[in-house]
Structure formats: C-alpha cells, structure tokens
Amino acid sequence: MDAIVNTALTGLFGLFVFAVIIGFFKSPYFKGWLGESAAGLSARLFLPKDQYTTLHNVTLPTADGTTQIDHVIVSRFGVFVVETKNYKGWIFGSEHKPTWTQKIYRRTHTFQNPLRQNYKHLKTLQTALSLSPEVLHSVVVFMGECTFKTPMPPNVCIGGAYTRYIKSKSVPVLSEAEVSRIVAAIQAERLAPTRATDRAHRQHVRHLQAKKEAPRLPRRPQ
C-alpha cells in the first residue's frame, strides 16, 4: 500500500513540476526575456563591435522609481534606445495613438504604444547624461511571429531588421571621446544588472499599474 501511495505522490509531484515549467515558458517574463535575448544576438551578429557598443538590460533610477531599457547601443552615429516586444499575430497601431492592438484569431489585446513607452527611456538618458535630443534615436523591435497590419514608422521593425535601421544612420554625430564618455556614464549610472534589480523594477511597474487602474472615488460636494 505504501508503495502505491509513494508512486502516486511521485507522479503527482512530477505533474506539478511539469505544470510549473510549462507555466514559466508561457509567462510574459520568459517571453520578454526571449525577445530581448534574440534582439541582443542580432546586435552582436550584425553591428560591428568596433563601431557599436551594446549595453543590455539597463536599469536607471528616476524621480519616481526606476526605468528599464532593454538595449542601449552607442556609436558615433548616435545613441539608439531599443525597446523589444515579443508578440504574435497581427499588430495594429500608429505613431500617435496611445494604445496599439494585437489580434490572434478572435482574441484582441490592447497594449501601450511602445514608442510612448520608449520616450520615457530617451528622456531619462537625455537628462542623466546631458545629451542633445538630436543624438538619441528611439527603436522598437518586435521579435515574435507577427505581422504589421497598419503602416509603421521606419524605427518600428520586426526581427533583425532593426539593425538595418540603425545602420541607416551613417552620419557621425559624436566623437570617439564622446562615445567613450557616454558608455562610461551609463555604466556608472545604471543599477547592478541582477535578479534583485529586475525584481524591484517589476514590483515598481506593478505598483504604478495598480495605481493607474485604481477606481477614483467621487469627489464630495463642497
């Protein structure tokens, strides 16, 4: 009898572990990490190291907490701030709409315009490093199996095409000394790229979302 119980418990534990693993691979955290890793690999493969310095997972302090940038690519041709998204299906959006739409068969999901999301990243870098806005470039890259169903600006790309957009900026706007200064300043300003930093940032984001979604109480009449 004990052997049967032990076998049953072992089987249930195995199913539990399997479910946890499957849940992890389907989680937004893993999908986000996968997209960021794929974008980082494209940068290493297609952007020459002697011209481009790529910094991954850059978390910077802000007045209200932290902001996390997937990739910062620094070169004589400018500072490219890259936001990655891992989405499947059809993507609808435009540069000026506050939200974009993802459609997979009959399911519809709206999400924040990633260009607006990346704007905070640019402003944080601009302020922290005392940079001119002309040398900063916002780049959004979708790494999932998706299709744009509306026209997108050239700095919104699918897959490794974003490196071609970066290479299209071929006029030097920074000196080698300025590039070195910017890279050193980012390394000095960023928080340590650890799990603890990621966890604290995710908690900060959840707090902001909860605050935004909290129902407002009606104002009492004067």
N, C-alpha and C positions, 0 to 999 in steps of 0.2 A: 504493500500500500504506500509506504514511504517513497519507494522508487517511482511509483506512478505520480505522486504529488510533486516530487522533485523534478520529474520530466516535464510535467505540466507547467510548473513555475519557471523552469528554464526556457520553455517555449514561449511563455508569456513575456518574459524578460527580453527574449530575442525580438519578439514583435514590437515591444516598446522601444527598444534601441533602434530598430529599423524605421519605426514611425518618426522618431526624433531626427534621424539622419535625413529622411525624405523631407520632413518639415524644414530642416535647416537649408537644404538645397533649393527649396521653393521660397525661402524667405526673402523679403526685399533687401535685407542686409547682404546676403550672399549674392543675389543678382547684381546689386550695386557694386560689390567688390569685384565680381567677374567682369562687369563693364569697364570699371576703372583699370583693371589689370590688362584687359585687351587694348585699351587706349594707350596705356603706358608702353606695351610691347610695340605698338605701331610707331610710337615716338622713337623708341630705341632702334627700330629697324630702318626707318625712313628719314630720320632727321640726323644729319651728321653731327657727331659729338664735338667736333672741333668748331662748330658754328652754333650749336644749340645746347643749352644746359636745362635739363628737365628735373623739376622737383615735384615729387608726388605727395599727395595727402598732406597738404599744408594747412594747419590749423592756426589761425591768428586770433589774438584777443581783440575784442571790440568793446564799445562802451556798454553794450547790453549783454555781453557774454562772450561768445566765440563765433567765428565763421570758418567753414572748412572748404578748401579749394581742392578739387581732385588733382589737377596738374597745373603747374606754372612753368612755362617754357620761356627762357630768357635768351635773347640773341641780339646781335647788332641791329636786327630788323624790327625789334620791339619786344614787348613782354606779352606773351599770349596766355590768357587765363582760360583754362579749359574745364568746362562742366560736362560730365558724362551722364548719359541716361541709358538704361537698359530696358527698352520697351519692344514688344512685338505688335504686329497688326498694322492698322492704318493710323497715321498721325495727321491731325488737322490743326492748323494754327497759323498765326501771323505775327509779325514782329511786335505789333502794338496791342494785341489782345492780352488781357491779364491771365487768361487760362487757355490751355490747349486741350485737345480731346484725343483719346486713344480708343479705337474701335477694334474689337476682336469678335468676329461673327456678330452676335446680337448684344454683346456686352459693350457698354460705353463707360469710359472713365475719364474724368477731367483732372488735370494737374496744372500746377503753376507754370506759367510761361518761363522756360528755363533761361531765356535772355534776361528777364527781370531778376530772376534768382542770381544770375551771374553778375548783374550790375552791382550788387552789394559787395561781391568779391573784388571787383575792379576798384570801387571806391575805397574799400579797406586798404588795398595795396597802394593806391594813389596817395592816401593820407599817411600811411605808415612809412612809405619810402620817399615821400615828397617828389612824386613823379608827375610829369606833364601828361594830361589825358591823351595827347596825341601818340604817345608811345605804347599805350595799352590797347590790346585787342581782345575782345570777347569771342570765344569759340565754344559752340555747343556741338557735342558729338553723340549720336545715337548708335549704340553698339549692338542692339538687338536686331532680330529679323523683322524690320519694319519698313513701311513704305510711306513717303510723304504724299498726301493726297491734296495738299494745297501748296502753292509756291512758297518757298522758304528763302530767306536772305542767304547770301553766299557763305556766311560764317556759321550756318547750321548745316551739319553734314551727317552722313551715315558712314560708319566704319572708318577705315583708314583714310578715306578721302579728306579728312580734316588736316592731315599732314600736307596735302597738296595745297589747301587753302593757306596754311602757314607759310609754305614755300613761295606762294604768290606774292607775299610781302618781301620784295627784294631790294628795297632802297634802305641803306643803313640810316638809322635814326639815333643810334647810340654808339659811343666809342667802346673799345675793348675795356678800358678802365671803368667806364660806367656799368658795363655788363658785370664785371667782377664785383663792383660795389653793390649792385642790386642783389646778386646772388648771395653775397656775404650778409647783407642786411636782412634778407628773407630768412636765412638760416639762423640769424641772431634773434629775430622777432618771433619765429614760429614756436609753438609749443612742441614738446617732445612727441614724435610720431609713435605713440604707444597705444595699447588697448585701453588704458585708463583715460587717455586723452579722447579717444574715439567715443568711449562710453559716456564721458562727461558731456561731450558735444551732443550726442544723441539725446541725452536727458534734457539738455538745454533746448533743443529743437522741439521735443515733445511738450515741454513746458510752454513754449511760445505758441504751438499749435492749439494746446488746450486753452490757453488764454484767449486766443483769437476766436475759438469756437464756443466759448462760454456764453450762455444767454445773458443778455443785458437786462437788468431789472428796470421796470418802467420808472421814470422819474416821478417823484412825489410832487403833487401840485403845491405851488407856493402859497 
